[in-house]
Amino acid sequence: MARARERILDAAEDLFADQGFDATPTAAVAAQAEVPKGLVFHYFPRKVDLLAALARERPPSAASAEIPGGGDLVAALLAVAHRFQSGQDGPMQRILLRDCVRHPDLRAALDRLYQQVLDQIREVIDHVIPHGHPDHEARQAAAVTFAAALMHATHHHHLTGSRFDLSPVAATICTGLIGHPATASG
């Protein structure tokens, strides 16, 4: 029985990511999971319960990026972006970014994902730029700015299929923090 529940979750995750939650009928989830439709409702009385279970049980996470050496803040920020966009370009990320506006059950999962990304960006900035320069508020503003740009770029990619170049954003943030876009040490 537990295997049937997992097949239902697998099918829902794939279909919701490809077609969207609202456009996916429960019958399609049952068909892809190769279970009777009634079994879907046995585990998940409402379709939104299936969505909530996915958000709760299969939240995406931002994998930690290796911080490049040499004090190059632009390269370090782009490494975080690359890791997030390539390693986490999975179905739950697509579901969260597309459907969170209409389905509040997803907002907490999206907030957790955003916080993970923001924490990684803060860590990169603290690693590359010596402490004390610039002040905490400037570092925080830079981290929030890059996290917002990264989430926007990822959402843009999910909607259009095209990539948004974050290099100019990273260079602008670096310039704002240390006065030039090259490296934090030089």
C-alpha positions in Angstrom: 0.0 0.0 0.0 2.8 2.4 0.8 4.3 1.8 -2.6 1.0 2.9 -4.2 1.1 6.1 -2.3 4.7 6.8 -3.5 3.6 6.1 -7.1 0.8 8.6 -6.7 3.2 11.2 -5.4 5.7 10.5 -8.2 2.9 10.8 -10.8 1.5 14.0 -9.3 5.0 15.5 -9.0 5.7 14.8 -12.7 2.3 15.9 -14.0 2.0 19.0 -11.8 5.5 20.1 -12.9 4.7 19.5 -16.6 1.1 20.7 -16.8 0.5 22.7 -13.7 -1.6 21.8 -10.7 -4.9 23.3 -11.9 -4.6 21.7 -15.4 -3.9 18.2 -14.1 -7.0 16.1 -13.4 -6.8 13.5 -10.6 -7.7 10.8 -13.1 -4.5 11.6 -15.0 -2.5 11.2 -11.7 -4.2 7.8 -11.1 -3.6 6.7 -14.7 0.1 7.6 -14.6 0.5 6.0 -11.1 -1.3 2.9 -12.4 -3.8 2.9 -9.5 -7.5 3.2 -9.3 -8.7 6.8 -9.0 -10.4 5.9 -5.7 -7.0 5.0 -4.2 -5.8 8.5 -4.9 -8.7 9.8 -2.9 -8.1 7.2 -0.2 -4.7 8.8 0.5 -5.5 12.3 -0.5 -9.2 13.2 0.0 -8.8 16.4 -2.1 -6.4 17.2 -4.9 -5.0 20.1 -2.9 -4.1 17.5 -0.2 -1.9 15.8 -2.8 -0.2 19.2 -3.5 0.3 19.9 0.2 1.9 16.4 0.7 4.3 17.1 -2.1 5.3 20.4 -0.6 5.7 18.9 2.8 7.4 15.6 1.9 9.4 16.5 -1.1 10.5 20.1 -0.7 13.3 21.2 -3.0 16.5 22.3 -1.3 19.3 24.5 -2.5 22.4 22.4 -2.7 25.5 24.0 -1.3 27.8 25.5 -3.9 31.5 25.2 -3.7 33.0 28.7 -3.2 35.7 29.4 -5.8 39.0 30.5 -4.4 40.9 33.7 -5.4 38.4 36.2 -3.9 36.4 36.5 -7.0 32.9 37.5 -5.7 31.3 37.5 -9.2 32.5 34.0 -9.8 31.3 32.9 -6.4 27.8 34.4 -6.8 27.5 32.8 -10.3 28.6 29.5 -8.8 25.7 29.6 -6.4 23.3 30.5 -9.2 24.6 27.8 -11.5 24.3 25.2 -8.7 20.8 26.3 -7.9 19.6 26.5 -11.5 21.2 23.3 -12.8 21.0 21.0 -9.7 17.6 22.1 -8.6 15.8 22.4 -11.9 13.5 19.6 -10.7 9.8 19.2 -10.7 9.1 20.5 -7.2 11.0 23.8 -8.0 8.8 24.2 -11.1 5.7 23.5 -9.1 6.6 25.9 -6.3 7.5 28.8 -8.6 4.5 28.4 -10.9 1.7 27.5 -8.5 2.6 29.2 -5.1 0.5 32.3 -5.9 -2.8 30.3 -6.2 -2.0 27.7 -3.6 -0.9 28.9 -0.2 0.2 25.4 0.8 3.2 25.9 -1.3 4.3 29.3 0.1 6.1 27.9 3.2 8.1 25.5 1.0 9.0 28.3 -1.3 10.0 30.5 1.7 12.3 27.7 3.0 13.9 27.3 -0.4 14.5 31.1 -0.7 16.0 31.2 2.8 18.4 28.4 1.9 19.5 30.3 -1.2 19.8 33.6 0.8 21.9 31.9 3.4 24.3 30.5 0.8 24.7 33.9 -0.8 25.4 35.5 2.6 28.0 32.7 3.2 29.7 33.4 -0.1 29.9 37.1 0.5 31.3 36.6 4.0 33.8 34.1 2.7 35.1 36.2 -0.2 35.0 39.7 1.3 37.0 40.4 4.5 34.8 41.0 7.6 34.0 44.6 8.5 34.1 45.9 5.0 31.4 46.8 3.9 29.1 46.9 6.8 26.5 44.2 7.7 23.6 46.2 6.1 25.4 46.5 2.8 26.2 42.7 2.8 22.6 41.9 3.6 21.2 44.1 0.9 23.6 42.5 -1.6 22.6 39.0 -0.6 18.9 39.8 -0.8 19.3 41.5 -4.2 21.2 38.5 -5.7 18.7 36.0 -4.1 15.8 37.9 -5.6 17.5 38.1 -9.0 18.3 34.4 -8.9 14.7 33.4 -8.0 13.4 35.7 -10.8 15.8 34.2 -13.3 14.8 30.7 -12.3 11.1 31.5 -12.5 11.7 33.2 -15.9 13.5 30.0 -17.1 10.6 27.9 -16.0 8.1 30.1 -17.8 9.9 30.8 -21.0 12.6 28.1 -21.3 15.3 30.8 -21.8 18.1 31.6 -19.4 18.5 35.1 -17.9 22.2 36.1 -17.6 23.0 36.9 -14.0 26.6 38.0 -14.7 25.7 41.7 -14.9 23.7 41.5 -11.7 26.7 39.8 -9.9 29.1 42.4 -11.3 26.9 45.2 -10.1 26.6 43.7 -6.7 30.3 43.3 -6.5 30.9 46.9 -7.6 28.5 48.1 -5.0 30.2 46.2 -2.2 33.9 46.7 -3.1 34.0 49.4 -5.7 34.9 47.3 -8.8 33.5 44.2 -10.5 36.8 42.1 -10.7 37.6 40.5 -7.4 37.1 41.3 -3.8 40.8 41.0 -3.0 42.2 43.0 -5.7 
